[in-house]
């Protein structure tokens, strides 16, 4: 608890420094507090250049942060959250302390010089680095280290956006990936502490000021539901374009990495010249869109422009987050959708701003699949309870649709492209990389679904597994029946109780023969009995049995060193379960 408070205070102070750096560099490079609020204006120091100065400032910024990142902390490149997720999932929460300093300067330079990225990814990485550094200094356990990293992330989000609840759920939903009472308590302490410090510095207002919204007609729920489905497609599309442009930048660039942001800054400058509203984070443009200040065609142009500008900023090696761009894209989509609905259904549509707000949360949820965070942060932005129901509806539909469209989120796809699976084993792990079929046992004799309960009880007691697979009359897999379920049914009065095991069969989470053992362990730990059936991927038929003993045996076998006779010292090592 004491560490959580200390980390929250550090994250709050870090957010103050970070935002001051952004404001300082923005004034230096553009001559304005926020150039997106005065798009197309000239730089006061070089008025003779007019709006064409935006062709130069991304190059100058790249010349500063490119060598900084390449020399001191390469992990500071990009949007930051995937690196924190990786550190928690596979590296015991260890993050280099220099990341906090380099990320602060690199992201502030990127945003200040026109990079169209957000500040949530950097502040998450900054706060997490602070938590990890404190954990290493005090030699806490690995589990505590991960929790301190999550506290830093929560404090950073809370202080930067003045959204303490969003900070808590962001860290638990995306960084830790689990909800426990201990994690909730620690992250709340860090988030509250950081919020108090942030409010003392920035005031008790959210980072956006949005008008009041309300749902006036029941038909609007159907319109919001459709918006959620569309937003999922836009969120997944944003993810695909982001990494497509990054691949294109990788393919096109053959020079030194430290020079890449400066050369790529020329292309970003052209985008800013055509669409100066893309300069920096773009909150003034987002706020104006929620107030109905743009035509539909221009809203769609801003949507496409943000996707391209953010992807290009990340692709050339810039440092910044994708959370705020996701909100921006969602606001443009929602406002355009709301304006179109008003034309078609003027009596039932309601205000455009409500659709913009719901679109913000739905696109972010579609890209990140963090529905709780999306709902909470949008609620904290408005404080308007009447918008919660349509907001929840759209966000849940966006999350579900996104899962159908894509396996990965905007955060996990970056890691998977590097060959890292957060659900798989860590590199060098002694267990988990091998497929299930390499360690599974023979399949126990299945029970026909028509087997009476008394006979099933005898067969289960003799099997030694505590659970057996069940097949129907045609040989199709029906699930698993446990000894406990049979015993409970027999203990009750027979009247109304199932007469055969087919009605007691439960289908557990499927484990296939070709999936990694590390992924299957999640199902094995929660399964009743001593194991789970292993299914053939294409046919879905049970082909083996994965037990706790088989998993432990795999660990023992993998940990053994191959033995050689003295005369065979030069012979190549034998393969043991896929390792040498």
C-alpha positions in Angstrom: 0.0 0.0 0.0 2.8 2.4 0.8 4.6 1.5 -2.4 1.3 2.1 -4.4 1.1 5.6 -2.9 4.7 6.4 -3.7 4.3 5.2 -7.3 1.1 7.1 -7.7 2.9 10.3 -6.5 5.7 9.6 -8.9 3.4 9.0 -11.8 1.5 12.2 -11.0 4.7 14.2 -10.9 5.8 12.5 -14.1 2.6 13.5 -15.9 3.1 17.1 -14.9 6.6 17.0 -16.3 5.4 15.2 -19.4 2.6 17.6 -20.2 4.9 20.6 -19.6 7.4 19.2 -22.1 4.6 18.7 -24.6 3.4 22.3 -24.2 6.9 23.7 -24.3 7.9 21.8 -27.5 4.5 22.6 -29.1 5.0 26.3 -28.5 8.6 26.1 -29.8 7.9 24.2 -33.0 4.5 25.7 -33.9 4.3 29.0 -32.0 0.9 28.1 -30.6 -0.4 26.5 -27.4 -2.1 23.8 -29.6 -1.7 24.2 -33.4 -4.8 22.0 -34.0 -6.9 24.9 -32.5 -5.5 27.3 -35.2 -5.0 25.1 -38.2 -3.3 26.7 -41.1 -1.9 29.7 -39.1 1.6 30.8 -39.6 4.4 30.5 -37.0 4.8 33.9 -35.3 8.6 33.6 -35.4 8.7 32.9 -39.1 5.5 34.5 -40.5 7.0 34.7 -44.0 6.8 30.9 -44.3 3.0 31.0 -43.7 1.5 27.5 -43.2 4.5 25.8 -45.0 6.5 25.7 -41.7 4.8 22.4 -41.0 6.9 20.8 -43.7 10.0 21.5 -41.6 9.1 21.0 -38.0 8.6 17.2 -38.2 12.0 16.9 -39.7 13.6 19.0 -36.9 11.8 17.0 -34.3 12.9 13.7 -35.9 16.5 14.9 -35.8 16.2 15.3 -32.1 14.3 12.3 -30.9 15.6 9.8 -33.5 19.2 9.6 -32.2 17.9 9.9 -28.6 15.7 6.8 -28.9 18.3 4.8 -31.0 21.1 5.5 -28.5 19.5 5.2 -25.1 16.2 3.2 -25.2 14.9 1.6 -28.4 11.8 0.3 -26.5 10.7 4.0 -26.3 9.8 3.9 -30.0 6.2 3.3 -30.8 3.1 3.5 -28.6 4.5 1.9 -25.5 1.6 -0.1 -24.1 2.6 -3.4 -25.8 6.1 -3.2 -24.2 4.5 -2.8 -20.8 2.2 -5.7 -21.4 5.1 -7.9 -22.5 7.2 -6.9 -19.4 4.3 -8.0 -17.1 3.5 -11.2 -19.0 6.9 -12.6 -19.7 9.7 -10.5 -18.1 8.6 -10.4 -14.5 7.6 -6.7 -14.7 11.2 -5.6 -15.3 11.4 -2.3 -17.2 14.6 -0.2 -17.6 14.5 3.0 -15.5 16.0 5.0 -18.4 12.8 4.3 -20.4 10.9 6.9 -18.2 13.3 9.7 -19.2 13.8 8.8 -22.8 10.0 8.2 -23.4 9.2 11.6 -21.8 11.5 13.5 -24.1 10.9 11.4 -27.2 7.1 11.5 -27.0 7.0 15.2 -26.1 9.3 16.0 -29.1 7.1 13.8 -31.4 3.8 15.4 -30.4 5.3 18.9 -30.2 6.7 18.7 -33.7 3.4 17.6 -35.2 3.3 13.9 -34.6 -0.3 12.8 -34.7 -0.2 10.5 -31.6 -1.6 10.5 -28.1 0.0 10.9 -24.7 -1.6 7.9 -22.9 0.9 5.3 -24.2 4.0 7.3 -23.1 2.6 8.1 -19.7 1.7 4.4 -19.2 5.3 3.4 -20.0 6.7 6.2 -17.9 4.6 5.3 -14.8 5.3 1.6 -15.3 9.0 2.2 -15.5 8.8 4.1 -12.2 7.0 1.2 -10.6 9.4 -1.3 -11.9 12.4 0.7 -10.7 11.0 1.0 -7.2 10.3 -2.8 -7.2 13.9 -3.6 -8.2 15.4 -1.2 -5.6 13.3 -2.8 -2.8 13.8 -6.4 -4.1 10.1 -7.3 -4.1 8.8 -10.6 -5.4 7.9 -11.0 -9.1 4.2 -10.9 -8.4 4.6 -7.7 -6.4 6.8 -6.3 -9.2 4.0 -6.8 -11.7 1.5 -5.1 -9.4 3.8 -2.1 -8.9 4.1 -1.8 -12.7 0.3 -1.8 -13.0 0.1 0.9 -10.2 2.4 3.1 -12.3 0.2 2.6 -15.4 -2.9 3.4 -13.4 -1.4 6.5 -11.9 -0.2 7.8 -15.2 -3.6 7.4 -16.9 -5.4 8.9 -13.9 -3.2 12.0 -13.7 -2.9 12.7 -17.4 -6.7 12.4 -18.2 -8.1 13.3 -14.8 -9.9 9.9 -14.9 -9.0 7.9 -11.8 -11.4 5.1 -12.4 -10.2 4.7 -16.0 -6.7 4.4 -14.8 -7.6 1.5 -12.5 -9.5 -0.5 -15.1 -7.0 0.2 -17.8 -4.2 -1.3 -15.7 -6.2 -4.3 -14.6 -7.9 -5.0 -18.0 -4.9 -4.4 -20.3 -1.7 -4.5 -18.2 -2.4 -7.2 -15.6 -5.2 -9.0 -17.5 -6.8 -10.1 -14.2 -9.1 -8.7 -11.5 -8.2 -9.4 -7.9 -9.0 -7.5 -4.6 -5.3 -6.9 -4.0 -4.7 -5.5 -7.5 -7.8 -3.3 -7.3 -6.8 -1.9 -3.9 -3.3 -1.1 -4.9 -4.1 0.4 -8.3 -6.9 2.5 -6.6 -4.4 3.9 -4.1 -1.9 4.8 -6.9 -4.7 6.2 -9.1 -6.1 8.4 -6.3 -2.7 9.7 -5.4 -1.8 10.6 -8.9 -5.2 12.2 -9.5 -4.9 14.4 -6.5 -1.5 15.6 -7.8 -2.8 16.0 -11.3 -5.8 18.0 -10.2 -3.6 20.3 -8.1 -1.6 21.1 -11.2 -4.2 21.0 -14.0 -7.5 21.7 -12.2 -10.5 19.5 -11.5 -11.6 19.2 -15.1 -11.4 16.3 -17.6 -9.1 16.6 -20.6 -12.2 17.2 -22.8 -15.2 19.4 -22.1 -18.2 17.8 -23.7 -21.8 19.1 -23.7 -24.6 17.3 -21.9 -26.2 14.5 -23.8 -29.4 12.4 -23.3 -31.4 9.7 -25.0 -34.7 11.2 -26.1 -36.3 8.3 -28.0 -36.2 4.5 -27.6 -35.4 4.0 -31.3 -32.0 5.6 -30.7 -30.8 2.4 -29.0 -31.1 0.6 -32.3 -29.1 3.4 -34.0 -26.4 3.2 -31.3 -26.2 -0.6 -31.7 -25.6 -0.2 -35.4 -23.0 2.4 -34.7 -21.2 -0.1 -32.4 -21.0 -2.7 -35.1 -19.7 -0.1 -37.6 -17.2 1.2 -35.1 -15.7 -2.3 -34.6 -14.9 -2.4 -38.3 -13.3 1.0 -38.2 -11.3 0.1 -35.1 -10.0 -3.1 -36.7 -9.3 -1.2 -39.9 -7.3 1.4 -38.0 -5.2 -1.5 -36.6 -4.6 -3.0 -40.0 -3.7 0.3 -41.6 -1.4 1.2 -38.7 0.8 -1.9 -39.2 0.5 -1.8 -43.0 2.0 1.6 -43.1 4.6 0.6 -40.6 5.5 -2.3 -42.9 5.7 0.0 -45.9 8.1 2.3 -43.9 10.2 -0.6 -43.0 10.4 -1.7 -46.6 11.2 1.7 -48.0 13.9 2.7 -45.5 17.4 1.4 -45.9 19.4 4.0 -44.0 20.4 4.3 -40.3 17.5 4.1 -37.9 18.4 7.3 -36.1 17.8 9.3 -39.3 14.5 7.6 -40.2 12.2 9.9 -38.2 13.7 13.0 -39.8 13.5 11.7 -43.4 10.0 10.3 -42.8 9.1 13.7 -41.2 8.9 15.1 -44.8 6.0 12.8 -45.6 4.3 13.7 -42.3 4.8 17.4 -43.1 3.0 17.0 -46.4 0.0 15.4 -44.5 0.0 18.3 -42.0 0.1 20.9 -44.8 -2.9 19.3 -46.5 -4.8 18.7 -43.2 -3.3 20.8 -40.3 -6.0 19.6 -37.9 -3.8 16.5 -37.6 -1.0 18.4 -35.8 -0.4 16.8 -32.3 -3.1 15.1 -30.3 -5.9 17.1 -31.7 -8.3 17.5 -28.7 -9.6 20.9 -30.0 -10.7 19.3 -33.2 -12.3 16.4 -31.3 -14.2 18.7 -29.1 -15.5 20.8 -32.0 -16.7 17.6 -33.7 -18.7 16.5 -30.7 -20.4 19.9 -30.8 -21.5 19.5 -34.4 -19.0 22.0 -35.8 -18.1 20.1 -39.0 -19.9 18.9 -42.1 -20.2 15.2 -42.8 -17.7 15.1 -45.7 -15.1 17.0 -43.6 -15.7 14.6 -40.7 -14.9 11.6 -42.9 -11.9 13.4 -44.2 -10.6 14.0 -40.7 -11.2 10.3 -39.9 -9.1 9.1 -42.8 -6.5 11.8 -42.2 -6.1 10.7 -38.5 -5.7 7.1 -39.5 -3.0 8.0 -42.0 -1.2 10.6 -39.9 -1.1 8.4 -36.8 0.1 5.4 -38.8 2.8 7.4 -40.5 4.0 9.0 -37.2 4.4 5.5 -35.7 5.8 4.1 -38.9 8.6 6.6 -39.3 9.8 5.8 -35.7 7.8 8.4 -33.7 6.9 7.9 -30.0 3.3 8.3 -28.9 0.1 6.5 -28.0 -2.9 5.3 -30.0 -5.5 5.7 -27.3 -6.2 9.4 -28.2 -6.2 8.8 -31.9 -8.7 6.0 -31.4 -11.0 8.4 -29.5 -10.5 11.0 -32.3 -11.4 8.5 -35.0 -14.4 7.4 -33.1 -15.6 11.0 -32.6 -15.4 11.7 -36.3 -17.2 8.5 -37.1 -19.9 9.0 -34.6 -20.5 12.7 -35.5 -20.7 11.8 -39.2 -23.1 8.9 -38.4 -25.2 11.1 -36.2 -25.4 13.9 -38.8 -26.5 11.3 -41.4 -29.1 9.8 -39.1 -30.5 13.3 -38.4 -31.1 13.7 -42.1 -32.9 10.4 -42.4 -34.8 10.4 -39.0 -34.9 13.9 -37.7 -37.6 13.1 -35.1 -35.9 10.1 -33.6 -32.1 10.7 -34.1 -31.3 13.0 -31.2 -28.1 15.2 -30.9 -25.0 14.6 -33.0 -22.8 14.9 -29.9 -24.3 11.7 -28.4 -23.3 9.7 -31.4 -19.8 11.2 -31.3 -19.4 10.3 -27.7 -20.6 6.7 -28.2 -18.4 6.4 -31.3 -15.3 7.4 -29.3 -15.8 4.6 -26.9 -16.9 2.0 -29.5 -13.9 2.5 -31.8 -11.5 2.3 -29.0 -13.1 -0.8 -27.7 -13.1 -2.3 -31.2 -9.3 -1.6 -31.5 -8.2 -2.6 -28.0 -11.0 -4.9 -26.8 -11.0 -3.2 -23.4 -14.7 -2.6 -23.0 -14.7 -1.8 -19.2 -12.0 0.9 -19.7 -13.9 2.4 -22.7 -17.2 2.7 -20.7 -15.5 4.1 -17.6 -13.4 6.7 -19.3 -16.3 8.0 -21.4 -18.5 8.2 -18.3 -15.8 10.1 -16.4 -15.5 12.5 -19.3 -19.2 13.5 -19.3 -20.5 12.6 -15.8 -23.7 12.0 -17.7 -25.5 8.9 -16.5 -28.2 9.0 -19.2 -25.6 8.1 -21.9 -24.4 5.0 -20.1 -27.0 2.5 -21.5 -26.4 3.3 -25.2 -22.6 3.6 -24.5 -22.5 0.1 -22.9 -24.6 -1.3 -25.7 -22.4 0.0 -28.5 -19.1 -0.8 -26.7 -20.1 -4.4 -26.0 -21.2 -4.9 -29.6 -18.1 -3.3 -30.9 -15.9 -5.6 -28.7 -17.8 -8.8 -29.8 -17.7 -7.8 -33.5 -14.0 -7.0 -33.3 -13.3 -10.4 -31.8 -15.1 -12.0 -34.9 -13.1 -9.8 -37.3 -9.6 -10.1 -35.8 -7.7 -12.4 -33.5 -5.5 -9.6 -32.1 -6.0 -6.1 -30.7 -4.1 -3.0 -31.7 -1.7 -3.7 -28.8 -1.2 -7.5 -29.1 -0.7 -7.4 -32.9 2.5 -5.5 -32.5 3.9 -8.2 -30.3 2.6 -11.1 -32.4 4.3 -9.6 -35.5 7.6 -9.9 -33.5 6.8 -13.6 -32.8 5.7 -13.0 -29.2 2.5 -14.6 -28.0 1.4 -13.2 -24.6 -0.6 -16.3 -23.9 2.3 -18.6 -24.8 5.4 -19.4 -22.8 8.1 -16.9 -22.3 11.3 -17.3 -24.4 13.5 -19.9 -22.8 10.8 -21.4 -20.7 11.3 -25.0 -19.8 7.6 -25.9 -20.5 4.9 -24.7 -22.7 6.3 -24.4 -26.2 5.7 -28.0 -27.2 2.3 -29.0 -28.7 -0.2 -30.8 -26.6 0.0 -33.9 -28.8 3.6 -34.3 -27.7 2.7 -34.8 -24.1 -0.9 -36.1 -24.0 -1.9 -39.5 -22.8 -4.1 -42.1 -24.5 -7.8 -41.3 -24.4 -9.7 -43.1 -21.6 -12.6 -45.2 -22.8 -15.5 -42.8 -23.5 -18.9 -43.3 -22.0 -21.9 -43.6 -24.4 -24.4 -40.8 -23.7 -27.1 -43.4 -22.9 -25.1 -44.9 -20.0 -27.2 -45.1 -16.8 -25.9 -43.1 -13.9 -25.3 -46.1 -11.7 -23.1 -47.7 -14.4 -21.3 -44.4 -15.0 -20.5 -44.1 -11.3 -18.8 -47.6 -11.4 -16.9 -46.8 -14.5 -15.7 -43.4 -13.2 -14.5 -45.0 -10.0 -12.5 -47.5 -11.9 -11.0 -45.0 -14.4 -8.9 -43.0 -11.9 -9.5 -39.8 -13.8 -12.5 -38.4 -12.0 -14.0 -37.4 -15.4 -14.6 -39.2 -18.7 -15.5 -38.0 -22.2 -19.0 -38.7 -23.5 -20.0 -39.7 -27.1 -23.5 -39.8 -28.5 -24.9 -42.7 -30.5 -23.3 -41.5 -33.7 -19.8 -41.2 -32.1 -19.8 -37.4 -31.9 -18.2 -35.7 -28.9 -20.8 -34.5 -26.4 -18.5 -33.2 -23.6 -17.2 -34.5 -20.2 -19.0 -36.0 -17.3 -17.4 -35.8 -13.8 -17.7 -38.2 -10.9 -18.9 -35.3 -8.8 -21.8 -34.5 -11.1 -22.9 -38.1 -11.2 -22.6 -38.5 -7.4 -24.7 -35.3 -6.8 -27.4 -36.5 -9.1 -27.6 -39.9 -7.5 -27.7 -38.4 -4.0 -30.8 -36.4 -4.9 -34.2 -37.9 -5.3 -34.3 -39.9 -8.6 -37.6 -38.1 -9.5 -36.7 -35.5 -12.1 -33.0 -36.4 -12.1 -31.3 -37.2 -15.4 -31.3 -40.9 -16.2 -28.2 -41.0 -18.3 -24.8 -39.3 -18.5 -25.7 -37.5 -21.8 -27.8 -35.0 -19.8 -24.9 -34.3 -17.4 -22.2 -33.9 -19.9 -20.6 -30.5 -19.9 -18.4 -29.1 -22.7 -15.2 -27.6 -21.3 -13.0 -25.1 -23.1 -11.6 -27.0 -26.1 -8.0 -28.1 -26.0 -6.7 -29.1 -29.5 -3.7 -31.4 -30.3 -1.8 -28.7 -32.1 -2.0 -25.8 -29.6 0.9 -25.0 -27.3 0.9 -26.6 -23.9 1.2 -23.3 -22.2 -2.1 -22.2 -23.6 -3.8 -25.6 -22.7 -2.6 -25.3 -19.1 -5.2 -22.5 -18.6 -8.0 -24.9 -19.3 -6.3 -27.8 -17.4 -6.0 -25.7 -14.2 -9.7 -24.9 -14.1 -11.0 -28.3 -15.3 -12.7 -30.6 -12.9 -11.2 -34.1 -12.4 -7.6 -34.9 -13.3 -7.5 -33.8 -16.9 -9.3 -32.7 -20.1 -9.9 -34.4 -23.5 -7.6 -33.3 -26.4 -9.5 -32.8 -29.6 -8.4 -33.1 -33.2 -8.6 -29.6 -34.7 -10.3 -30.3 -38.0 -12.8 -33.0 -36.9 -13.3 -32.0 -33.2 -13.1 -35.7 -32.1 -11.3 -36.6 -28.9 -7.9 -38.1 -29.7 -6.1 -38.0 -26.3 -6.2 -36.9 -22.7 -4.1 -34.1 -21.0 -3.6 -34.7 -17.3 -1.8 -32.8 -14.6 0.7 -35.6 -14.4 1.4 -35.4 -18.2 2.1 -31.6 -17.9 4.5 -32.2 -14.9 6.2 -35.0 -16.8 6.8 -32.7 -19.7 8.6 -30.2 -17.3 10.8 -33.0 -15.9 11.7 -34.4 -19.3 12.5 -30.9 -20.8 14.7 -30.1 -17.8 16.9 -33.1 -18.3 20.2 -32.7 -20.0 21.0 -35.4 -22.6 23.6 -37.9 -21.4 26.6 -38.8 -23.5 29.2 -41.5 -23.1 32.8 -40.2 -22.7 33.7 -41.4 -26.2 30.8 -39.4 -27.7 31.6 -35.9 -26.4 31.8 -34.6 -29.9 28.6 -36.1 -31.1 25.7 -33.8 -31.6 23.1 -33.6 -28.8 20.0 -35.7 -29.1 16.6 -34.0 -29.4 14.3 -34.4 -26.4 10.7 -33.2 -26.9 11.7 -30.5 -29.4 14.7 -29.1 -27.5 18.4 -29.9 -27.7 
